[in-house]
Amino acid sequence: MAIEWNDSQPIYRQLRDHVVAMMLDGVLKEGDPLPSVRTVSAEYRVNPLTVQKAYQDLVDEKLVEKRRGLGMYINTGARQLLLASERETFLNTQWPQILATIVRLGLTAEDLLKATPVARGED
């Protein structure tokens, strides 16, 4: 779970986003336990309260559940819930900015397809 912290947002949010990315990438699957707060805190040298806040955000979003005495586990359906949420956020927030850049640069759909790794035979 390698993370490089940046100053653009709070560490707890970066940690939360990293766990979300691992869920979307399939590294963390439904039913998998999250590393303990203590483990993450020691590994990344962050305050345990910071880790707890990141994990609590995941609980509040119903992506993770607390199991008393056992830890935190990825909920069933969490990945699908995340996909829907992340797609909506992308389409409403990032896509308009990307589209504006495409229009500004006069790029065509063909230009964009040529630039993709799949179109160039790369993976």
Order of alpha helices (4+ residues) and beta strands (2+ residues): alpha-alpha-alpha-beta-beta-alpha-alpha-alpha
